[in-house]
Structure formats: structure tokens, C-alpha cells
Amino acid sequence: MPPGWLRAVADDQLRPILTAIHAQPAHPWTLATLARISAMSRTTFSEHFRVVAGIPPMTYLKRLRIHLAERSLRTEDTPIGKLAADLGYGSDSSFNNTFKSVSDISPFNYRKKYRGTLAV
């Protein structure tokens, strides 16, 4: 099986990590905390996650948060500042910069462009 989400979910050491971050995506996760949950050192955990999932763990978390933001921006009227806080970002600026780096568009323009669509 190639690296990816399905392979990560099937991995006994990574399944608890994915369960935790999907249950609480706004939690201030750190590499150390995730490694501790997996009962691995940070280096071993980070490398194992990257090999199995195909991306580093903190990149996975960032993409999950932005995916949740995109869904909310398409379907809800939550103010962007509240959405940023709800997803664990300490500031609107941090959220805007991260969103744009992943989606190539600002959250405001994303909402304007994709409002009411199911998927992009």
C-alpha cells in the first residue's frame, strides 16, 4: 500500500494519533505530544509518520485544519476570526497566512468564490 491516509489509519502506532487530532484539531498539538501518544521518540515518530502517511505529522495537522476551514467557509457563516480561533490559531493573521499557503487564496476570497459548493 502506498503512503497516505488509509495506510496511516491502518497503522497501529499512528491510529491513536489520527484519532486524537481528528477529535481535537484545535488542540495545541506539538511533535513531542504526538510522539508521546505514539510511545516513540520525536525523531522516530516523525520519520514513521512521514513514511506511512507520506507527509510530516505537523503538515498533516495543518492540512486537516485548513480542510475543516474550507468546509466551514463553504457551508457556514462563522466569522473568519472565530473560525481561526476555533481551529487553534492564535491570530487571524496566522490563520490567513496558513490558509493562503495551503489553498492559494485568502479565506475571505475562498468563501466568496466557493460559498454553497460541496467540494473543490
Biopython code that builds the backbone (N, CA, C, O; Angstrom):
import numpy as np
from Bio.PDB.StructureBuilder import StructureBuilder

atoms = [
    (1, "MET", "N", (0.853, -1.179, 0.000)),
    (1, "MET", "CA", (0.000, 0.000, 0.000)),
    (1, "MET", "C", (0.898, 1.240, 0.000)),
    (1, "MET", "O", (1.833, 1.328, 0.796)),
    (2, "PRO", "N", (0.620, 2.185, -0.879)),
    (2, "PRO", "CA", (1.447, 3.399, -0.932)),
    (2, "PRO", "C", (1.198, 4.285, 0.293)),
    (2, "PRO", "O", (0.184, 4.129, 0.973)),
    (3, "PRO", "N", (2.115, 5.208, 0.575)),
    (3, "PRO", "CA", (1.915, 6.126, 1.703)),
    (3, "PRO", "C", (0.625, 6.923, 1.515)),
    (3, "PRO", "O", (0.248, 7.264, 0.393)),
    (4, "GLY", "N", (-0.037, 7.210, 2.617)),
    (4, "GLY", "CA", (-1.249, 8.015, 2.567)),
    (4, "GLY", "C", (-2.101, 7.804, 3.794)),
    (4, "GLY", "O", (-1.739, 7.065, 4.710)),
    (5, "TRP", "N", (-3.247, 8.474, 3.796)),
    (5, "TRP", "CA", (-4.136, 8.459, 4.949)),
    (5, "TRP", "C", (-4.623, 7.051, 5.274)),
    (5, "TRP", "O", (-4.648, 6.675, 6.446)),
    (6, "LEU", "N", (-5.008, 6.265, 4.280)),
    (6, "LEU", "CA", (-5.503, 4.916, 4.542)),
    (6, "LEU", "C", (-4.435, 4.040, 5.182)),
    (6, "LEU", "O", (-4.726, 3.261, 6.090)),
    (7, "ARG", "N", (-3.228, 4.166, 4.721)),
    (7, "ARG", "CA", (-2.141, 3.392, 5.313)),
    (7, "ARG", "C", (-1.887, 3.855, 6.749)),
    (7, "ARG", "O", (-1.609, 3.031, 7.621)),
    (8, "ALA", "N", (-1.979, 5.150, 7.000)),
    (8, "ALA", "CA", (-1.766, 5.679, 8.349)),
    (8, "ALA", "C", (-2.854, 5.198, 9.306)),
    (8, "ALA", "O", (-2.562, 4.852, 10.451)),
    (9, "VAL", "N", (-4.093, 5.174, 8.851)),
    (9, "VAL", "CA", (-5.202, 4.702, 9.689)),
    (9, "VAL", "C", (-5.035, 3.223, 10.028)),
    (9, "VAL", "O", (-5.422, 2.781, 11.110)),
    (10, "ALA", "N", (-4.465, 2.471, 9.108)),
    (10, "ALA", "CA", (-4.262, 1.046, 9.327)),
    (10, "ALA", "C", (-3.063, 0.752, 10.221)),
    (10, "ALA", "O", (-2.901, -0.379, 10.679)),
    (11, "ASP", "N", (-2.227, 1.743, 10.475)),
    (11, "ASP", "CA", (-1.023, 1.564, 11.274)),
    (11, "ASP", "C", (-1.370, 1.648, 12.760)),
    (11, "ASP", "O", (-1.924, 2.650, 13.212)),
    (12, "ASP", "N", (-1.051, 0.612, 13.512)),
    (12, "ASP", "CA", (-1.403, 0.555, 14.935)),
    (12, "ASP", "C", (-0.783, 1.671, 15.762)),
    (12, "ASP", "O", (-1.373, 2.099, 16.754)),
    (13, "GLN", "N", (0.395, 2.153, 15.376)),
    (13, "GLN", "CA", (1.038, 3.219, 16.135)),
    (13, "GLN", "C", (0.506, 4.602, 15.768)),
    (13, "GLN", "O", (0.562, 5.522, 16.583)),
    (14, "LEU", "N", (-0.003, 4.753, 14.564)),
    (14, "LEU", "CA", (-0.486, 6.065, 14.128)),
    (14, "LEU", "C", (-1.984, 6.255, 14.321)),
    (14, "LEU", "O", (-2.455, 7.388, 14.419)),
    (15, "ARG", "N", (-2.731, 5.172, 14.375)),
    (15, "ARG", "CA", (-4.187, 5.288, 14.535)),
    (15, "ARG", "C", (-4.570, 6.135, 15.751)),
    (15, "ARG", "O", (-5.449, 6.989, 15.631)),
    (16, "PRO", "N", (-3.935, 5.930, 16.937)),
    (16, "PRO", "CA", (-4.296, 6.783, 18.080)),
    (16, "PRO", "C", (-3.995, 8.260, 17.851)),
    (16, "PRO", "O", (-4.710, 9.129, 18.350)),
    (17, "ILE", "N", (-2.943, 8.541, 17.100)),
    (17, "ILE", "CA", (-2.592, 9.931, 16.792)),
    (17, "ILE", "C", (-3.669, 10.560, 15.917)),
    (17, "ILE", "O", (-4.143, 11.663, 16.191)),
    (18, "LEU", "N", (-4.047, 9.850, 14.865)),
    (18, "LEU", "CA", (-5.073, 10.377, 13.956)),
    (18, "LEU", "C", (-6.399, 10.553, 14.677)),
    (18, "LEU", "O", (-7.101, 11.542, 14.466)),
    (19, "THR", "N", (-6.738, 9.595, 15.525)),
    (19, "THR", "CA", (-7.973, 9.702, 16.306)),
    (19, "THR", "C", (-7.939, 10.956, 17.180)),
    (19, "THR", "O", (-8.920, 11.697, 17.251)),
    (20, "ALA", "N", (-6.823, 11.185, 17.834)),
    (20, "ALA", "CA", (-6.698, 12.338, 18.735)),
    (20, "ALA", "C", (-6.779, 13.662, 17.988)),
    (20, "ALA", "O", (-7.517, 14.555, 18.401)),
    (21, "ILE", "N", (-6.035, 13.804, 16.897)),
    (21, "ILE", "CA", (-6.046, 15.104, 16.218)),
    (21, "ILE", "C", (-7.342, 15.349, 15.459)),
    (21, "ILE", "O", (-7.746, 16.500, 15.289)),
    (22, "HIS", "N", (-7.997, 14.295, 15.002)),
    (22, "HIS", "CA", (-9.297, 14.494, 14.348)),
    (22, "HIS", "C", (-10.374, 14.828, 15.381)),
    (22, "HIS", "O", (-11.318, 15.557, 15.077)),
    (23, "ALA", "N", (-10.238, 14.300, 16.593)),
    (23, "ALA", "CA", (-11.204, 14.598, 17.654)),
    (23, "ALA", "C", (-11.026, 16.017, 18.187)),
    (23, "ALA", "O", (-11.998, 16.654, 18.592)),
    (24, "GLN", "N", (-9.782, 16.516, 18.189)),
    (24, "GLN", "CA", (-9.489, 17.843, 18.738)),
    (24, "GLN", "C", (-8.506, 18.584, 17.828)),
    (24, "GLN", "O", (-7.364, 18.820, 18.222)),
    (25, "PRO", "N", (-8.928, 18.949, 16.630)),
    (25, "PRO", "CA", (-7.982, 19.602, 15.714)),
    (25, "PRO", "C", (-7.461, 20.943, 16.217)),
    (25, "PRO", "O", (-6.389, 21.375, 15.794)),
    (26, "ALA", "N", (-8.183, 21.608, 17.098)),
    (26, "ALA", "CA", (-7.751, 22.919, 17.597)),
    (26, "ALA", "C", (-6.779, 22.810, 18.768)),
    (26, "ALA", "O", (-6.190, 23.811, 19.175)),
    (27, "HIS", "N", (-6.610, 21.629, 19.304)),
    (27, "HIS", "CA", (-5.694, 21.444, 20.429)),
    (27, "HIS", "C", (-4.290, 21.906, 20.024)),
    (27, "HIS", "O", (-3.900, 21.725, 18.871)),
    (28, "PRO", "N", (-3.535, 22.491, 20.936)),
    (28, "PRO", "CA", (-2.183, 22.943, 20.585)),
    (28, "PRO", "C", (-1.189, 21.777, 20.509)),
    (28, "PRO", "O", (-0.275, 21.672, 21.327)),
    (29, "TRP", "N", (-1.381, 20.921, 19.533)),
    (29, "TRP", "CA", (-0.538, 19.745, 19.373)),
    (29, "TRP", "C", (0.909, 20.141, 19.099)),
    (29, "TRP", "O", (1.182, 21.105, 18.383)),
    (30, "THR", "N", (1.818, 19.385, 19.678)),
    (30, "THR", "CA", (3.242, 19.537, 19.390)),
    (30, "THR", "C", (3.770, 18.187, 18.941)),
    (30, "THR", "O", (3.153, 17.151, 19.189)),
    (31, "LEU", "N", (4.887, 18.207, 18.296)),
    (31, "LEU", "CA", (5.516, 16.964, 17.875)),
    (31, "LEU", "C", (5.813, 16.094, 19.092)),
    (31, "LEU", "O", (5.646, 14.876, 19.035)),
    (32, "ALA", "N", (6.248, 16.702, 20.182)),
    (32, "ALA", "CA", (6.553, 15.952, 21.399)),
    (32, "ALA", "C", (5.311, 15.262, 21.966)),
    (32, "ALA", "O", (5.374, 14.104, 22.380)),
    (33, "THR", "N", (4.197, 15.967, 21.984)),
    (33, "THR", "CA", (2.953, 15.380, 22.491)),
    (33, "THR", "C", (2.505, 14.219, 21.620)),
    (33, "THR", "O", (2.125, 13.167, 22.134)),
    (34, "LEU", "N", (2.546, 14.398, 20.320)),
    (34, "LEU", "CA", (2.127, 13.333, 19.413)),
    (34, "LEU", "C", (3.060, 12.126, 19.525)),
    (34, "LEU", "O", (2.606, 10.982, 19.490)),
    (35, "ALA", "N", (4.353, 12.380, 19.658)),
    (35, "ALA", "CA", (5.314, 11.281, 19.816)),
    (35, "ALA", "C", (5.056, 10.521, 21.109)),
    (35, "ALA", "O", (5.153, 9.295, 21.145)),
    (36, "ARG", "N", (4.732, 11.246, 22.158)),
    (36, "ARG", "CA", (4.444, 10.612, 23.443)),
    (36, "ARG", "C", (3.226, 9.704, 23.329)),
    (36, "ARG", "O", (3.236, 8.593, 23.860)),
    (37, "ILE", "N", (2.181, 10.157, 22.648)),
    (37, "ILE", "CA", (0.975, 9.335, 22.458)),
    (37, "ILE", "C", (1.319, 8.059, 21.697)),
    (37, "ILE", "O", (0.767, 6.994, 21.973)),
    (38, "SER", "N", (2.227, 8.173, 20.744)),
    (38, "SER", "CA", (2.592, 7.011, 19.934)),
    (38, "SER", "C", (3.636, 6.136, 20.619)),
    (38, "SER", "O", (3.975, 5.067, 20.111)),
    (39, "ALA", "N", (4.148, 6.576, 21.766)),
    (39, "ALA", "CA", (5.176, 5.849, 22.517)),
    (39, "ALA", "C", (6.468, 5.702, 21.703)),
    (39, "ALA", "O", (7.142, 4.673, 21.759)),
    (40, "MET", "N", (6.795, 6.758, 20.944)),
    (40, "MET", "CA", (8.031, 6.787, 20.169)),
    (40, "MET", "C", (8.771, 8.080, 20.484)),
    (40, "MET", "O", (8.190, 9.037, 20.995)),
    (41, "SER", "N", (10.061, 8.092, 20.170)),
    (41, "SER", "CA", (10.801, 9.344, 20.277)),
    (41, "SER", "C", (10.278, 10.296, 19.195)),
    (41, "SER", "O", (9.635, 9.861, 18.240)),
    (42, "ARG", "N", (10.556, 11.585, 19.349)),
    (42, "ARG", "CA", (10.097, 12.545, 18.347)),
    (42, "ARG", "C", (10.658, 12.230, 16.962)),
    (42, "ARG", "O", (9.943, 12.291, 15.962)),
    (43, "THR", "N", (11.933, 11.896, 16.919)),
    (43, "THR", "CA", (12.564, 11.606, 15.631)),
    (43, "THR", "C", (11.964, 10.357, 14.993)),
    (43, "THR", "O", (11.627, 10.362, 13.809)),
    (44, "THR", "N", (11.831, 9.298, 15.772)),
    (44, "THR", "CA", (11.274, 8.050, 15.249)),
    (44, "THR", "C", (9.827, 8.247, 14.824)),
    (44, "THR", "O", (9.416, 7.787, 13.759)),
    (45, "PHE", "N", (9.056, 8.935, 15.665)),
    (45, "PHE", "CA", (7.656, 9.192, 15.331)),
    (45, "PHE", "C", (7.536, 10.007, 14.049)),
    (45, "PHE", "O", (6.769, 9.663, 13.150)),
    (46, "SER", "N", (8.296, 11.079, 13.978)),
    (46, "SER", "CA", (8.214, 11.963, 12.811)),
    (46, "SER", "C", (8.560, 11.209, 11.525)),
    (46, "SER", "O", (7.870, 11.349, 10.515)),
    (47, "GLU", "N", (9.616, 10.420, 11.565)),
    (47, "GLU", "CA", (10.018, 9.660, 10.383)),
    (47, "GLU", "C", (8.985, 8.584, 10.043)),
    (47, "GLU", "O", (8.643, 8.399, 8.875)),
    (48, "HIS", "N", (8.490, 7.880, 11.055)),
    (48, "HIS", "CA", (7.487, 6.834, 10.820)),
    (48, "HIS", "C", (6.218, 7.443, 10.215)),
    (48, "HIS", "O", (5.664, 6.902, 9.258)),
    (49, "PHE", "N", (5.766, 8.553, 10.766)),
    (49, "PHE", "CA", (4.570, 9.215, 10.245)),
    (49, "PHE", "C", (4.786, 9.611, 8.786)),
    (49, "PHE", "O", (3.925, 9.380, 7.937)),
    (50, "ARG", "N", (5.938, 10.206, 8.505)),
    (50, "ARG", "CA", (6.231, 10.659, 7.148)),
    (50, "ARG", "C", (6.268, 9.488, 6.162)),
    (50, "ARG", "O", (5.744, 9.598, 5.053)),
    (51, "VAL", "N", (6.872, 8.392, 6.550)),
    (51, "VAL", "CA", (6.961, 7.230, 5.669)),
    (51, "VAL", "C", (5.578, 6.622, 5.429)),
    (51, "VAL", "O", (5.234, 6.281, 4.297)),
    (52, "VAL", "N", (4.800, 6.489, 6.483)),
    (52, "VAL", "CA", (3.489, 5.832, 6.377)),
    (52, "VAL", "C", (2.436, 6.751, 5.754)),
    (52, "VAL", "O", (1.701, 6.333, 4.860)),
    (53, "ALA", "N", (2.360, 8.003, 6.222)),
    (53, "ALA", "CA", (1.323, 8.925, 5.745)),
    (53, "ALA", "C", (1.740, 9.676, 4.481)),
    (53, "ALA", "O", (0.891, 10.169, 3.739)),
    (54, "GLY", "N", (3.027, 9.760, 4.242)),
    (54, "GLY", "CA", (3.502, 10.458, 3.054)),
    (54, "GLY", "C", (3.819, 11.924, 3.273)),
    (54, "GLY", "O", (4.327, 12.591, 2.371)),
    (55, "ILE", "N", (3.525, 12.435, 4.466)),
    (55, "ILE", "CA", (3.824, 13.825, 4.816)),
    (55, "ILE", "C", (4.190, 13.887, 6.296)),
    (55, "ILE", "O", (3.821, 12.989, 7.054)),
    (56, "PRO", "N", (4.906, 14.925, 6.723)),
    (56, "PRO", "CA", (5.229, 15.068, 8.147)),
    (56, "PRO", "C", (3.971, 15.283, 8.989)),
    (56, "PRO", "O", (2.971, 15.797, 8.486)),
    (57, "PRO", "N", (4.012, 14.895, 10.261)),
    (57, "PRO", "CA", (2.815, 14.998, 11.110)),
    (57, "PRO", "C", (2.256, 16.410, 11.254)),
    (57, "PRO", "O", (1.038, 16.583, 11.235)),
    (58, "MET", "N", (3.104, 17.418, 11.398)),
    (58, "MET", "CA", (2.590, 18.776, 11.577)),
    (58, "MET", "C", (2.009, 19.319, 10.271)),
    (58, "MET", "O", (1.120, 20.169, 10.299)),
    (59, "THR", "N", (2.495, 18.845, 9.144)),
    (59, "THR", "CA", (1.898, 19.209, 7.856)),
    (59, "THR", "C", (0.520, 18.579, 7.744)),
    (59, "THR", "O", (-0.418, 19.208, 7.253)),
    (60, "TYR", "N", (0.397, 17.346, 8.195)),
    (60, "TYR", "CA", (-0.904, 16.677, 8.196)),
    (60, "TYR", "C", (-1.901, 17.481, 9.033)),
    (60, "TYR", "O", (-3.026, 17.731, 8.599)),
    (61, "LEU", "N", (-1.482, 17.881, 10.227)),
    (61, "LEU", "CA", (-2.360, 18.652, 11.107)),
    (61, "LEU", "C", (-2.752, 19.980, 10.458)),
    (61, "LEU", "O", (-3.917, 20.376, 10.499)),
    (62, "LYS", "N", (-1.789, 20.657, 9.867)),
    (62, "LYS", "CA", (-2.073, 21.940, 9.199)),
    (62, "LYS", "C", (-3.095, 21.740, 8.081)),
    (62, "LYS", "O", (-4.051, 22.507, 7.968)),
    (63, "ARG", "N", (-2.897, 20.722, 7.263)),
    (63, "ARG", "CA", (-3.824, 20.465, 6.154)),
    (63, "ARG", "C", (-5.211, 20.066, 6.658)),
    (63, "ARG", "O", (-6.221, 20.441, 6.063)),
    (64, "LEU", "N", (-5.260, 19.310, 7.749)),
    (64, "LEU", "CA", (-6.565, 18.955, 8.333)),
    (64, "LEU", "C", (-7.302, 20.215, 8.764)),
    (64, "LEU", "O", (-8.478, 20.389, 8.446)),
    (65, "ARG", "N", (-6.623, 21.082, 9.477)),
    (65, "ARG", "CA", (-7.259, 22.315, 9.937)),
    (65, "ARG", "C", (-7.752, 23.165, 8.763)),
    (65, "ARG", "O", (-8.849, 23.720, 8.817)),
    (66, "ILE", "N", (-6.954, 23.266, 7.713)),
    (66, "ILE", "CA", (-7.360, 24.066, 6.568)),
    (66, "ILE", "C", (-8.512, 23.397, 5.827)),
    (66, "ILE", "O", (-9.406, 24.083, 5.331)),
    (67, "HIS", "N", (-8.503, 22.079, 5.744)),
    (67, "HIS", "CA", (-9.625, 21.363, 5.138)),
    (67, "HIS", "C", (-10.918, 21.654, 5.910)),
    (67, "HIS", "O", (-11.962, 21.901, 5.307)),
    (68, "LEU", "N", (-10.844, 21.624, 7.232)),
    (68, "LEU", "CA", (-12.025, 21.934, 8.052)),
    (68, "LEU", "C", (-12.453, 23.391, 7.847)),
    (68, "LEU", "O", (-13.646, 23.690, 7.804)),
    (69, "ALA", "N", (-11.487, 24.285, 7.722)),
    (69, "ALA", "CA", (-11.795, 25.698, 7.468)),
    (69, "ALA", "C", (-12.481, 25.860, 6.120)),
    (69, "ALA", "O", (-13.473, 26.580, 6.005)),
    (70, "GLU", "N", (-11.955, 25.192, 5.105)),
    (70, "GLU", "CA", (-12.561, 25.288, 3.772)),
    (70, "GLU", "C", (-14.014, 24.820, 3.807)),
    (70, "GLU", "O", (-14.891, 25.468, 3.235)),
    (71, "ARG", "N", (-14.266, 23.703, 4.472)),
    (71, "ARG", "CA", (-15.638, 23.198, 4.566)),
    (71, "ARG", "C", (-16.540, 24.205, 5.267)),
    (71, "ARG", "O", (-17.662, 24.456, 4.827)),
    (72, "SER", "N", (-16.050, 24.775, 6.347)),
    (72, "SER", "CA", (-16.831, 25.770, 7.077)),
    (72, "SER", "C", (-17.082, 27.013, 6.227)),
    (72, "SER", "O", (-18.192, 27.547, 6.222)),
    (73, "LEU", "N", (-16.071, 27.470, 5.519)),
    (73, "LEU", "CA", (-16.229, 28.664, 4.686)),
    (73, "LEU", "C", (-17.229, 28.439, 3.557)),
    (73, "LEU", "O", (-17.902, 29.377, 3.129)),
    (74, "ARG", "N", (-17.330, 27.210, 3.075)),
    (74, "ARG", "CA", (-18.294, 26.898, 2.015)),
    (74, "ARG", "C", (-19.714, 26.779, 2.547)),
    (74, "ARG", "O", (-20.667, 27.057, 1.819)),
    (75, "THR", "N", (-19.875, 26.373, 3.801)),
    (75, "THR", "CA", (-21.212, 25.993, 4.282)),
    (75, "THR", "C", (-21.746, 26.796, 5.457)),
    (75, "THR", "O", (-22.936, 26.707, 5.760)),
    (76, "GLU", "N", (-20.910, 27.573, 6.124)),
    (76, "GLU", "CA", (-21.347, 28.275, 7.329)),
    (76, "GLU", "C", (-21.046, 29.765, 7.234)),
    (76, "GLU", "O", (-20.292, 30.212, 6.370)),
    (77, "ASP", "N", (-21.652, 30.520, 8.140)),
    (77, "ASP", "CA", (-21.434, 31.967, 8.192)),
    (77, "ASP", "C", (-20.523, 32.366, 9.346)),
    (77, "ASP", "O", (-20.481, 33.541, 9.711)),
    (78, "THR", "N", (-19.798, 31.427, 9.923)),
    (78, "THR", "CA", (-18.906, 31.716, 11.036)),
    (78, "THR", "C", (-17.912, 32.800, 10.619)),
    (78, "THR", "O", (-17.262, 32.676, 9.582)),
    (79, "PRO", "N", (-17.790, 33.858, 11.417)),
    (79, "PRO", "CA", (-16.799, 34.887, 11.093)),
    (79, "PRO", "C", (-15.394, 34.270, 11.010)),
    (79, "PRO", "O", (-15.068, 33.342, 11.751)),
    (80, "ILE", "N", (-14.588, 34.789, 10.116)),
    (80, "ILE", "CA", (-13.262, 34.213, 9.877)),
    (80, "ILE", "C", (-12.405, 34.248, 11.143)),
    (80, "ILE", "O", (-11.660, 33.303, 11.401)),
    (81, "GLY", "N", (-12.494, 35.296, 11.920)),
    (81, "GLY", "CA", (-11.733, 35.376, 13.167)),
    (81, "GLY", "C", (-12.123, 34.291, 14.161)),
    (81, "GLY", "O", (-11.263, 33.705, 14.819)),
    (82, "LYS", "N", (-13.416, 34.027, 14.269)),
    (82, "LYS", "CA", (-13.884, 32.964, 15.170)),
    (82, "LYS", "C", (-13.453, 31.605, 14.638)),
    (82, "LYS", "O", (-13.034, 30.739, 15.405)),
    (83, "LEU", "N", (-13.555, 31.417, 13.335)),
    (83, "LEU", "CA", (-13.130, 30.159, 12.719)),
    (83, "LEU", "C", (-11.647, 29.913, 13.002)),
    (83, "LEU", "O", (-11.252, 28.793, 13.327)),
    (84, "ALA", "N", (-10.838, 30.948, 12.880)),
    (84, "ALA", "CA", (-9.406, 30.831, 13.165)),
    (84, "ALA", "C", (-9.176, 30.370, 14.604)),
    (84, "ALA", "O", (-8.393, 29.453, 14.852)),
    (85, "ALA", "N", (-9.859, 31.006, 15.540)),
    (85, "ALA", "CA", (-9.722, 30.629, 16.951)),
    (85, "ALA", "C", (-10.229, 29.205, 17.192)),
    (85, "ALA", "O", (-9.605, 28.434, 17.922)),
    (86, "ASP", "N", (-11.358, 28.863, 16.577)),
    (86, "ASP", "CA", (-11.939, 27.531, 16.742)),
    (86, "ASP", "C", (-11.024, 26.421, 16.223)),
    (86, "ASP", "O", (-11.116, 25.276, 16.665)),
    (87, "LEU", "N", (-10.148, 26.764, 15.290)),
    (87, "LEU", "CA", (-9.238, 25.768, 14.710)),
    (87, "LEU", "C", (-7.847, 25.816, 15.341)),
    (87, "LEU", "O", (-6.929, 25.138, 14.879)),
    (88, "GLY", "N", (-7.693, 26.615, 16.391)),
    (88, "GLY", "CA", (-6.447, 26.606, 17.142)),
    (88, "GLY", "C", (-5.416, 27.629, 16.731)),
    (88, "GLY", "O", (-4.262, 27.544, 17.150)),
    (89, "TYR", "N", (-5.807, 28.599, 15.917)),
    (89, "TYR", "CA", (-4.859, 29.629, 15.503)),
    (89, "TYR", "C", (-4.885, 30.771, 16.506)),
    (89, "TYR", "O", (-5.955, 31.207, 16.931)),
    (90, "GLY", "N", (-3.720, 31.249, 16.879)),
    (90, "GLY", "CA", (-3.609, 32.301, 17.883)),
    (90, "GLY", "C", (-3.963, 33.682, 17.378)),
    (90, "GLY", "O", (-4.213, 34.595, 18.165)),
    (91, "SER", "N", (-3.983, 33.838, 16.053)),
    (91, "SER", "CA", (-4.329, 35.145, 15.491)),
    (91, "SER", "C", (-4.950, 34.965, 14.113)),
    (91, "SER", "O", (-4.743, 33.955, 13.440)),
    (92, "ASP", "N", (-5.714, 35.971, 13.716)),
    (92, "ASP", "CA", (-6.291, 35.961, 12.369)),
    (92, "ASP", "C", (-5.186, 35.946, 11.319)),
    (92, "ASP", "O", (-5.293, 35.273, 10.295)),
    (93, "SER", "N", (-4.134, 36.692, 11.588)),
    (93, "SER", "CA", (-3.029, 36.785, 10.641)),
    (93, "SER", "C", (-2.365, 35.424, 10.428)),
    (93, "SER", "O", (-2.070, 35.040, 9.296)),
    (94, "SER", "N", (-2.137, 34.715, 11.503)),
    (94, "SER", "CA", (-1.540, 33.378, 11.397)),
    (94, "SER", "C", (-2.437, 32.446, 10.587)),
    (94, "SER", "O", (-1.964, 31.706, 9.725)),
    (95, "PHE", "N", (-3.736, 32.492, 10.874)),
    (95, "PHE", "CA", (-4.696, 31.670, 10.136)),
    (95, "PHE", "C", (-4.719, 32.058, 8.658)),
    (95, "PHE", "O", (-4.659, 31.192, 7.784)),
    (96, "ASN", "N", (-4.807, 33.364, 8.381)),
    (96, "ASN", "CA", (-4.856, 33.835, 6.991)),
    (96, "ASN", "C", (-3.616, 33.404, 6.209)),
    (96, "ASN", "O", (-3.720, 32.948, 5.070)),
    (97, "ASN", "N", (-2.445, 33.553, 6.827)),
    (97, "ASN", "CA", (-1.205, 33.173, 6.152)),
    (97, "ASN", "C", (-1.153, 31.664, 5.890)),
    (97, "ASN", "O", (-0.773, 31.231, 4.802)),
    (98, "THR", "N", (-1.531, 30.880, 6.880)),
    (98, "THR", "CA", (-1.517, 29.426, 6.702)),
    (98, "THR", "C", (-2.544, 29.002, 5.671)),
    (98, "THR", "O", (-2.254, 28.173, 4.809)),
    (99, "PHE", "N", (-3.741, 29.562, 5.751)),
    (99, "PHE", "CA", (-4.790, 29.221, 4.797)),
    (99, "PHE", "C", (-4.331, 29.509, 3.375)),
    (99, "PHE", "O", (-4.482, 28.678, 2.480)),
    (100, "LYS", "N", (-3.773, 30.687, 3.181)),
    (100, "LYS", "CA", (-3.337, 31.077, 1.833)),
    (100, "LYS", "C", (-2.179, 30.205, 1.346)),
    (100, "LYS", "O", (-2.085, 29.912, 0.154)),
    (101, "SER", "N", (-1.303, 29.792, 2.254)),
    (101, "SER", "CA", (-0.173, 28.950, 1.841)),
    (101, "SER", "C", (-0.640, 27.559, 1.404)),
    (101, "SER", "O", (0.008, 26.915, 0.578)),
    (102, "VAL", "N", (-1.751, 27.104, 1.951)),
    (102, "VAL", "CA", (-2.276, 25.781, 1.587)),
    (102, "VAL", "C", (-3.252, 25.874, 0.416)),
    (102, "VAL", "O", (-3.206, 25.049, -0.496)),
    (103, "SER", "N", (-4.130, 26.869, 0.436)),
    (103, "SER", "CA", (-5.219, 26.961, -0.544)),
    (103, "SER", "C", (-4.960, 27.924, -1.695)),
    (103, "SER", "O", (-5.740, 27.979, -2.645)),
    (104, "ASP", "N", (-3.875, 28.680, -1.618)),
    (104, "ASP", "CA", (-3.526, 29.662, -2.654)),
    (104, "ASP", "C", (-4.562, 30.769, -2.820)),
    (104, "ASP", "O", (-4.655, 31.384, -3.882)),
    (105, "ILE", "N", (-5.339, 31.020, -1.772)),
    (105, "ILE", "CA", (-6.370, 32.053, -1.805)),
    (105, "ILE", "C", (-6.662, 32.432, -0.350)),
    (105, "ILE", "O", (-6.527, 31.593, 0.541)),
    (106, "SER", "N", (-7.052, 33.656, -0.102)),
    (106, "SER", "CA", (-7.362, 34.063, 1.269)),
    (106, "SER", "C", (-8.681, 33.425, 1.714)),
    (106, "SER", "O", (-9.503, 33.066, 0.872)),
    (107, "PRO", "N", (-8.892, 33.280, 3.027)),
    (107, "PRO", "CA", (-10.166, 32.729, 3.496)),
    (107, "PRO", "C", (-11.371, 33.550, 3.016)),
    (107, "PRO", "O", (-12.400, 32.986, 2.643)),
    (108, "PHE", "N", (-11.242, 34.878, 3.028)),
    (108, "PHE", "CA", (-12.336, 35.744, 2.581)),
    (108, "PHE", "C", (-12.686, 35.459, 1.123)),
    (108, "PHE", "O", (-13.853, 35.279, 0.777)),
    (109, "ASN", "N", (-11.663, 35.423, 0.279)),
    (109, "ASN", "CA", (-11.908, 35.174, -1.147)),
    (109, "ASN", "C", (-12.359, 33.736, -1.410)),
    (109, "ASN", "O", (-13.133, 33.481, -2.333)),
    (110, "TYR", "N", (-11.875, 32.808, -0.601)),
    (110, "TYR", "CA", (-12.316, 31.417, -0.728)),
    (110, "TYR", "C", (-13.823, 31.335, -0.477)),
    (110, "TYR", "O", (-14.558, 30.717, -1.247)),
    (111, "ARG", "N", (-14.274, 31.970, 0.620)),
    (111, "ARG", "CA", (-15.707, 31.959, 0.949)),
    (111, "ARG", "C", (-16.515, 32.590, -0.174)),
    (111, "ARG", "O", (-17.555, 32.065, -0.572)),
    (112, "LYS", "N", (-16.039, 33.706, -0.677)),
    (112, "LYS", "CA", (-16.737, 34.412, -1.748)),
    (112, "LYS", "C", (-16.841, 33.541, -3.006)),
    (112, "LYS", "O", (-17.881, 33.507, -3.664)),
    (113, "LYS", "N", (-15.766, 32.852, -3.323)),
    (113, "LYS", "CA", (-15.704, 32.061, -4.549)),
    (113, "LYS", "C", (-16.448, 30.724, -4.445)),
    (113, "LYS", "O", (-17.099, 30.300, -5.400)),
    (114, "TYR", "N", (-16.351, 30.067, -3.295)),
    (114, "TYR", "CA", (-16.860, 28.689, -3.186)),
    (114, "TYR", "C", (-18.089, 28.536, -2.294)),
    (114, "TYR", "O", (-18.541, 27.412, -2.073)),
    (115, "ARG", "N", (-18.629, 29.606, -1.786)),
    (115, "ARG", "CA", (-19.806, 29.540, -0.913)),
    (115, "ARG", "C", (-20.910, 28.712, -1.543)),
    (115, "ARG", "O", (-21.303, 28.959, -2.684)),
    (116, "GLY", "N", (-21.414, 27.727, -0.803)),
    (116, "GLY", "CA", (-22.519, 26.908, -1.258)),
    (116, "GLY", "C", (-22.105, 25.689, -2.093)),
    (116, "GLY", "O", (-22.961, 24.897, -2.489)),
    (117, "THR", "N", (-20.818, 25.532, -2.361)),
    (117, "THR", "CA", (-20.385, 24.355, -3.111)),
    (117, "THR", "C", (-20.072, 23.221, -2.144)),
    (117, "THR", "O", (-19.724, 23.464, -0.988)),
    (118, "LEU", "N", (-20.195, 21.994, -2.612)),
    (118, "LEU", "CA", (-19.943, 20.839, -1.771)),
    (118, "LEU", "C", (-18.454, 20.530, -1.646)),
    (118, "LEU", "O", (-17.972, 20.207, -0.561)),
    (119, "ALA", "N", (-17.751, 20.625, -2.725)),
    (119, "ALA", "CA", (-16.328, 20.287, -2.703)),
    (119, "ALA", "C", (-15.591, 21.067, -3.770)),
    (119, "ALA", "O", (-16.172, 21.555, -4.740)),
    (120, "VAL", "N", (-14.299, 21.165, -3.557)),
    (120, "VAL", "CA", (-13.449, 21.858, -4.530)),
    (120, "VAL", "C", (-12.443, 20.864, -5.064)),
    (120, "VAL", "O", (-11.614, 21.216, -5.903)),
]
sb = StructureBuilder()
sb.init_structure("model")
sb.init_model(0)
sb.init_chain("A")
sb.init_seg("    ")
for serial, (resi, resn, name, xyz) in enumerate(atoms, 1):
    if name == "N":
        sb.init_residue(resn, " ", resi, " ")
    sb.init_atom(name, np.array(xyz, "f"), 0.0, 1.0, " ", f" {name:<3s}", serial, name[0])
structure = sb.get_structure()
